[in-house]
Amino acid sequence: MSGTWLPPEEYIATLPKATVYACFYVTDLDDRPLQLRATRDPSLWQWPGGNMDPGETPWQCAVRECVEETGLRLGDRPRLLAMHFMPPTGTWTTNKVGFVFDGGRLAQDQIDAIVLDPDEHTELSVRSLEEWQKDLSAAAFHRLAAVAQARSASTVCYLEH
C-alpha cells in the first residue's frame, strides 16, 4: 500500500495480527531445565507462562502466569533469553510472538514448594537436556537447547518455528 495514506484505524486493520506469550526458563541448581506437563495435551511440556492479557507487558505476563501456574514469583527484573516467532498454523489464525525470560536456578526446596494449577498442568519434571530430548518433539527440543545455550552464553537467541 505504498503511497496511499490511510487514517490510523484503517491502516491498523491492514497489519498482521499476533498474540503474545511470555514465560520463564527455569532450572535446578545443576542447570537441568524444569518443565510442566500440559493438562490439555499430555504430550506437551511447557515453561511456566502464558498469553498476555490486555494492558500487560511481557514481563508482567510472565510473572503473573508463573504465580498462577506454580505459586512462585520468579525473577526480580527482566533478563530476556529468547524471542520466539510462530506463523499461523492449523486453526491458530494469527502470528504468535514469545518472550522467554530467565527464571533463575531453583534449589530443591523451591522446586518442592511448587503447587501446580491442575487446570493448567498435571506434573512438573526436572531433567537434563539429554533426558528431555527423548520426550520432546524436534522443534520443542531445539527451542529448549537454544534457550539453555543462550543462558549459558549470557546472550539472547531468536527462534522461528
Secondary structure, 3 states (H helix, E strand, C coil): CCCCCCCHHHHHHHCCCEEEEEEEEEEECCCCEEEEEECCCCCCEECCEEECCCCCCHHHHHHHHHHHHHCCCCCCCCCEEEEEEECCECCECCEEEEEEEEEEEECHHHHHCCCCCCCCEEEEEECCHHHHHHHCCHHHHHHHHHHHHHHHCCCCEEEEC
